[in-house]
Amino acid sequence: MSYQSSFINGSFSKPTQRKLTVSNKFSNETIGELSFCDDEDLEKAISTSVNAFESYRNTSAQFKYECLKKLLGSLVANKDKLAQLICEEAGKPISYALSEVDRSISTVEFAVEESRRIRGDIIPMNFLNAVGRSSFTKKVPLGPVLAISPFNFPLNLALHKIAPALACGCSVVLKPSLSTPLIGIKLAELIASAGFPKGLVNVVICEDELSERLVRDERFKLLSFTGSPKVGWYLKSIAGKKKVTLELGGNAAVIVDETKDLPSVAKKVAIGCNLYAGQICISTQRVLVNENIYDDFKELLVQEIKKLPIGDPNNAQTIIGPLISADQVNRVQNLVDSAIREGANDLIGFELSRKEENILGPYLLENVCTTDDLWSEEAFAPVAVMRSFKTFDEAIAMVNDSKYGLQVGIFTDSISKVKKSLDFIDVAGIIINDIAGFRIDHMPYGGIKDSGLGREGIVYAIDDMTFEKLVVF
């Protein structure tokens, strides 16, 4: 599969000298070649986005609804092709790639629903110096949105930015990950064929220098970024006066209390640590277990991890496929080797890595120091660390011992411990009796602390993409 270049104002831009080769992350075979955009392409992407916004912002809710419905139909009709493309360019196991397309369909369904019920509030009046007056607010689209999406959910996370924008009246310039750009280009084609105005969704293939120019451009009114904390906070620092939302991941923990059925919990945690090779913002990285059940649970968890199918993402049984690049394989291997040199134990105990296919691990480590990167930073890999706790208060302190605050999973049958978790754990999402990786696409999703700003989920993203205009009469 091959495309010419960026998709701007309804068509592909002209080829340029600088090329991007897109590979199958498992076989390393080339599956596409794109041209990087140049200064002229970038200006065209921005200016046509501004023009499209002006023509689209006040179109009827019915028009937005009908176009979104057509896009929804296109996603359904192309489900298998989209999943195969995700599998190849992201290295995502095919069963999980199909799940991503299903979630993307749900995301657009939610946008379809919300497109006809964007509303403001009635403001109480008729007292003090407002006697005889009435007031209401109207949600108004903010303006062109710059969306920067990551490799790990190249379709659904792009749609978490694009779909609410289309529902509320904003235009979008999407800058997809250079590891997975083809799905973004394909999505732009589907959007164009759904009847939206030209330029409403442009997709640019550009490197860091031009990406920064996009972020600094004052014609964008919102930057929506999903990716690493280092990059996200830097982009916020150069974004100027525009609104910024950031989804930056974390090092999610799970607490396993002694009240639960251990075999069933071990199965969930094993998958939670390793699904899509751990390349998920809410992948379980820190496993905290009551000391009374620690040894029993450790044995069960090791057994479950060793059962996980590893290898070709085209195999429907595969759970752990390749990491996104050889550089990431080397990064993670260095982290694991460093932790082991400092005294950590590798509980899996046999080598499963196939670096020629970008496959690494899985690893389950104990005795990892809390100052080690595998405890304090985001691994984004099939790597988890285990520690025991004596009291539930100690477990809460361990969860909070992080600069991140996205989601946590808590396995317990104690209502008092559930309540204590809600009151004292410093994360944005608390998942009871499931792994931290639970998500459905309408819920408010995002983090606190270094995990980000703002929330995804169609209703919540629309709030970020609109402002309330007050009317008093």
C-alpha atoms as one frame of an Amber mdcrd trajectory, in Angstrom:
protein
   0.000   0.000   0.000   1.310   3.451  -0.851   0.079   7.016  -0.730   1.548
  10.160  -2.221   1.763  12.502   0.729  -0.273  14.601   3.122  -4.042  14.866
   2.563  -4.899  18.567   2.352  -8.081  20.295   1.199  -9.579  17.105  -0.168
  -6.618  15.734  -2.127  -3.051  14.504  -1.803  -0.333  17.137  -1.841   2.445
  17.023  -4.390   5.372  14.663  -3.722   8.487  16.165  -2.149  12.104  15.048
  -2.003  12.017  13.852   1.598  10.395  10.447   2.006   9.000   8.442   4.917
   9.081   4.667   4.637   6.397   2.855   6.636   7.169  -0.717   7.661   5.341
  -3.768   8.924   6.467  -3.804  12.544   6.742  -7.609  12.684   8.258  -8.515
   9.303   9.972  -5.122   8.772   8.772  -5.176   5.157   7.890  -1.845   3.555
   4.123  -1.324   3.312   4.029   2.301   2.183   6.029   5.367   1.301   4.981
   8.950   1.940   6.462  12.337   1.171   7.031  14.715   4.048   5.148  17.956
   3.624   6.992  21.214   3.017   6.387  24.825   4.066   3.866  25.371   1.280
   1.895  22.261   2.274   1.866  23.342   5.908   0.516  26.790   5.099  -2.135
  25.295   2.843  -3.185  22.859   5.565  -3.625  25.681   8.081  -5.286  28.223
   5.781  -7.760  25.745   4.318  -8.572  24.541   7.836  -9.375  28.139   8.834
 -11.550  28.602   5.749 -13.329  25.295   6.286 -14.054  26.218   9.886 -15.681
  29.480   8.834 -17.972  27.656   6.405 -18.722  24.729   8.747 -19.122  26.363
  12.149 -22.728  27.433  11.600 -23.942  24.530   9.449 -26.996  22.821  10.865
 -26.783  20.090  13.438 -28.655  17.943  10.912 -25.876  18.376   8.333 -23.203
  17.450  10.867 -25.282  14.467  11.958 -25.780  13.191   8.409 -22.091  13.504
   7.498 -21.049  11.739  10.695 -23.553   8.967   9.945 -21.933   8.480   6.527
 -18.507   8.333   8.142 -19.842   5.769  10.590 -21.085   3.638   7.705 -17.701
   3.849   5.989 -15.915   2.673   9.126 -18.268  -0.293   9.413 -17.872  -1.172
   5.728 -14.065  -0.963   5.931 -13.634  -2.635   9.318 -11.508  -5.571   8.195
  -9.256  -3.466   5.937  -8.701  -0.880   8.664  -7.888  -3.573  11.220  -5.399
  -5.197   8.871  -3.679  -1.875   8.271  -3.466  -1.236  12.035  -2.067  -4.750
  12.522   0.643  -4.166   9.944   1.803  -0.613  10.595   1.288  -0.601  14.386
   2.214  -4.249  15.024  -1.020  -4.636  16.964  -2.367  -8.196  17.347  -5.205
  -8.611  14.859  -7.812  -9.418  17.507  -6.937  -6.191  19.275  -6.802  -4.260
  15.995 -10.345  -5.419  15.249 -11.295  -4.296  18.752  -9.787  -0.872  18.040
 -11.916  -0.497  14.929 -14.996  -1.532  16.927 -14.117   1.109  19.502 -13.600
   3.656  16.735 -17.074   2.869  15.458 -18.422   3.447  18.966 -16.524   6.727
  19.187 -18.172   8.001  16.012 -21.554   6.679  17.165 -21.230   8.800  20.301
 -20.312  11.795  18.131 -23.345  11.191  15.913 -25.557  11.239  18.999 -23.969
  14.335  20.502 -24.032  16.327  17.259 -27.777  16.937  17.716 -27.760  17.752
  21.420 -25.018  20.307  21.972 -26.585  22.732  24.377 -25.865  25.444  26.892
 -27.556  26.345  30.170 -30.426  28.468  31.397 -28.994  31.081  33.754 -31.236
  32.136  36.670 -32.189  35.812  36.422 -35.126  38.003  37.503 -33.586  39.200
  40.767 -31.410  42.103  41.972 -30.638  44.338  38.983 -31.705  41.541  36.569
 -35.407  41.685  37.437 -37.383  41.137  34.244 -34.473  39.620  32.358 -33.777
  36.107  31.064 -30.465  34.501  30.121 -28.973  31.447  28.495 -25.650  30.242
  27.164 -24.912  28.766  23.760 -21.960  26.478  23.064 -19.926  27.891  20.188
 -17.112  26.040  18.377 -13.695  27.288  19.420 -11.964  27.211  16.034  -9.428
  25.102  14.145  -7.999  22.253  16.212  -4.464  20.896  15.946  -4.585  17.192
  16.776  -1.401  15.195  17.361  -2.076  11.486  17.752   0.126   8.556  18.858
   1.038   5.247  17.253  -0.618   2.892  19.713  -4.254   3.631  18.788  -3.755
   5.298  15.409  -7.433   5.194  14.435  -9.386   5.504  17.663  -7.277   8.176
  19.325  -7.297  10.223  16.132 -11.097   9.926  16.149 -11.230  10.955  19.808
  -9.968  14.311  18.552 -11.646  14.479  15.140 -15.136  13.136  15.913 -16.032
  15.637  18.676 -14.626  18.458  16.540 -16.870  17.479  13.632 -19.849  17.132
  15.980 -19.512  20.629  17.440 -18.356  22.583  14.369 -14.541  22.713  14.474
 -12.017  21.930  11.743  -8.979  19.732  12.394  -5.414  19.416  11.201  -4.207
  15.970  12.231  -0.522  15.200  12.626  -0.334  11.391  13.066   2.617   9.466
  14.453   5.320   8.908  11.860   5.310   5.245  12.931   1.663   4.827  11.885
   0.705   7.499   9.345  -1.164   5.358   6.822  -4.266   4.879   8.950  -4.541
   8.665   9.386  -4.402   9.187   5.623  -7.044   6.497   5.091  -9.257   8.121
   7.727  -8.978  11.492   5.977 -10.144   9.877   2.734 -13.158   8.344   4.482
 -14.028  11.701   6.048 -13.786  13.468   2.699 -16.068  10.873   1.091 -18.671
  11.404   3.834 -19.575  14.836   2.497 -17.716  17.112   4.880 -16.335  20.334
   3.331 -12.862  20.246   1.796 -10.174  21.251   4.258 -12.269  20.401   7.296
  -9.921  17.538   8.188  -6.379  17.782   6.827  -3.657  15.243   7.597  -0.030
  16.380   7.482   3.039  14.155   7.447   5.762  16.279   8.986   8.840  16.106
  11.159   9.551  17.883  14.437  10.491  21.308  13.082   7.265  21.745  11.121
   5.260  20.115  13.921   6.519  22.797  16.293   5.545  25.441  13.766   2.014
  24.055  13.799   1.919  24.177  17.594   3.081  27.800  17.664   0.616  28.980
  14.992  -1.998  31.253  16.556  -4.644  30.325  14.013  -5.213  27.101  15.927
  -7.427  27.614  18.974  -6.837  24.230  20.593  -3.932  21.788  20.712  -5.046
  18.229  21.491  -2.003  16.026  22.057  -1.661  12.374  23.025   1.847  11.042
  23.542   4.803  11.132  25.897   4.943  13.487  28.892   8.284  14.934  27.791
   6.932  15.972  24.399   3.489  16.965  25.654   4.649  19.395  28.322   7.191
  20.889  25.925   4.509  21.508  23.312   2.330  23.161  25.938   5.203  25.510
  26.755   5.385  26.746  23.140   1.650  26.702  22.338   1.044  30.352  23.143
  -2.472  31.461  24.031  -4.337  28.506  22.565  -6.127  26.024  24.780  -4.185
  22.790  25.366  -5.363  19.286  26.271  -2.815  16.563  26.981  -3.169  12.805
  27.452   0.269  11.636  28.538   0.017   8.191  30.051   1.533   6.913  33.273
   2.802   3.897  35.185  -0.528   2.410  36.229  -0.794   0.311  39.363  -3.125
  -2.460  40.407  -3.849  -3.353  44.044  -4.663  -6.993  44.805  -6.370  -7.376
  48.183  -6.611 -10.707  49.990 -10.404 -10.851  49.608 -10.404 -11.782  45.922
 -10.377 -15.038  43.920  -6.708 -15.124  43.020  -6.704 -17.280  39.856  -9.217
 -15.061  38.068  -7.394 -11.906  39.149  -4.050 -13.319  37.977  -5.489 -13.919
  34.475  -6.723 -10.338  34.230  -3.499  -8.837  35.540  -1.333 -10.964  33.219
  -3.213  -9.634  30.199  -3.336  -6.120  31.663   0.459  -6.041  31.875   1.100
  -7.392  28.396  -1.725  -6.730  25.927  -0.280  -5.146  22.763   3.147  -5.635
  24.347   2.223  -3.155  27.087   2.074  -0.224  24.647  -1.039   1.238  26.248
  -1.193   4.323  28.464  -3.094   2.377  31.123  -1.151  -0.858  30.838  -0.598
  -2.378  34.291   3.009  -1.677  35.259   3.052  -1.841  39.064   1.450  -4.882
  40.732   0.861  -4.351  44.467  -0.188  -7.442  46.416  -1.187  -8.009  50.039
   1.705  -9.747  51.802  -0.563 -12.543  53.060  -1.228 -13.720  49.512   1.901
 -12.419  47.784   3.686 -15.730  47.204   0.538 -17.524  46.028  -0.440 -14.689
  43.696   3.096 -14.353  42.340   3.123 -18.018  41.352  -0.271 -17.713  39.659
   0.697 -14.531  37.824   3.939 -16.039  36.522   2.008 -19.061  35.249  -0.544
 -16.862  33.470   2.099 -14.669  31.842   3.947 -17.725  30.556   0.712 -18.863
  28.869   0.309 -15.682  26.824   0.697 -16.253  23.063   3.632 -14.310  21.626
   4.611 -13.587  18.048   2.980 -12.744  14.732   0.266 -10.103  15.247  -1.661
 -11.627  12.318  -2.302 -14.688  14.473  -5.706 -14.274  16.110  -4.380 -15.829
  19.341  -1.424 -13.465  19.788  -1.432 -11.186  22.831   2.195 -10.009  22.816
   3.379  -8.860  19.409   6.218  -6.543  18.401   7.190  -3.250  19.938   6.829
  -0.300  17.610  10.529  -0.089  16.686  13.979  -1.547  17.248  14.887   1.610
  19.194  12.113   0.865  21.680  13.271  -2.739  22.007  16.762  -1.528  22.902
  15.423   1.114  25.301  13.322  -1.394  27.237  16.024  -4.054  27.276  18.445
  -1.530  28.772  15.915  -0.630  31.484  15.391  -4.280  32.408  19.099  -5.106
  32.376  19.848  -2.090  34.565  17.195  -3.084  37.113  18.520  -6.649  37.262
  22.066  -5.386  37.791  20.744  -3.365  40.740  19.228  -6.461  42.359  15.820
  -7.035  40.739  14.661 -10.612  40.111  13.286 -11.723  36.740  10.364 -13.963
  37.687   9.584 -15.236  34.192  13.027 -16.743  33.924  13.305 -17.701  30.281
  14.166 -15.756  27.170  11.238 -15.061  24.862  12.703 -12.119  22.992  13.038
 -12.160  19.193  14.643  -8.830  18.440  14.706  -9.334  14.680  10.891  -9.164
  14.894  10.901  -6.366  17.510   9.544  -8.790  20.116  10.723  -8.439  23.703
   9.819 -10.050  26.991   7.531 -10.381  28.761   9.184  -9.472  32.045   7.868
  -9.582  35.597  10.359  -8.206  38.115  10.423  -7.997  41.902  12.780  -6.181
  44.259  12.849  -3.189  41.931  13.920  -0.056  43.779  11.277   2.704  43.898
  13.845   5.089  42.406  14.331   2.823  39.384  12.805   3.942  36.082  10.743
   0.751  35.893   8.920   1.900  39.025   8.853   5.649  38.521   8.592   6.095
  34.735   6.327   4.704  32.023   7.800   1.504  30.540   5.315   1.257  27.631
   6.390  -2.344  27.158   5.579  -5.892  28.330   7.257  -5.222  31.678   5.703
  -5.169  35.147   7.114  -4.909  38.661   5.739  -6.500  41.852   5.779  -5.384
  45.470   3.959  -6.534  48.589   2.126  -4.348  51.111   1.078  -4.891  54.714
  -1.876  -2.538  55.016  -4.260  -1.004  52.509  -3.031   2.435  53.556   0.464
   1.354  52.535  -0.875   0.205  49.148  -2.515   3.602  48.621   0.775   5.304
  49.441   2.535   3.100  46.870   0.018   4.026  44.173   0.455   7.711  44.998
   4.241   7.353  44.906   4.213   8.449  41.290   4.363  11.668  39.349   1.561
  10.235  37.207  -2.140   9.982  37.950  -4.137   8.343  35.171  -5.975   5.174
  36.322  -5.627   2.427  38.926  -7.188  -1.021  39.260  -8.272  -2.292  42.672
  -9.307  -5.860  43.378 -11.193  -6.025  46.670 -14.543  -7.073  48.127 -14.273
  -4.540  50.949 -16.608  -1.560  50.532 -14.629   0.374  53.127 -11.455  -0.068
  51.067 -13.313   1.030  47.950 -14.425   4.180  49.762 -10.915   4.836  51.064
  -9.590   4.463  47.522 -12.013   7.083  46.241 -11.040   9.470  49.017  -7.262
   9.088  49.035  -5.849   7.705  45.781  -4.530  10.526  43.586  -5.516   9.393
  40.102  -8.275  10.445  37.731  -9.843   7.001  37.261 -10.383   4.224  39.806
 -11.441   0.866  38.357 -12.893  -1.502  40.938 -12.321  -5.245  40.475 -10.660
  -4.849  37.110  -7.321  -3.770  35.695  -6.369  -0.126  35.212  -6.693  -0.647
  31.450 -10.494  -0.660  31.402 -11.987   1.974  29.116 -15.182   2.639  27.197
 -15.106   5.504  24.771 -17.802   7.787  26.163 -16.348   8.020  29.672 -14.183
  10.936  30.845 -10.637   9.731  30.263  -7.501  11.603  31.202  -5.119  12.179
  34.050  -3.846  14.466  36.749  -0.294  15.368  37.743   2.125  14.560  34.896
  -0.512  12.418  33.169  -2.055  15.413  31.463  -4.750  18.059  31.185  -8.372
  17.799  30.082 -10.462  14.768  29.248 -11.215  12.601  26.256 -14.665  11.103
  25.711 -16.929  12.811  23.185 -19.002  14.947  25.564 -15.943  16.055  27.511
 -13.884  16.785  24.406 -16.739  18.894  23.028 -16.555  20.972  26.201 -12.877
  21.646  25.437 -13.625  22.456  21.798 -16.361  24.999  22.503 -16.885  28.087
  24.617 -20.124  29.266  26.176 -21.522  32.472  24.746 -23.785  34.296  27.199
 -27.039  35.871  26.016 -29.016  38.203  28.300 -32.314  39.771  27.197
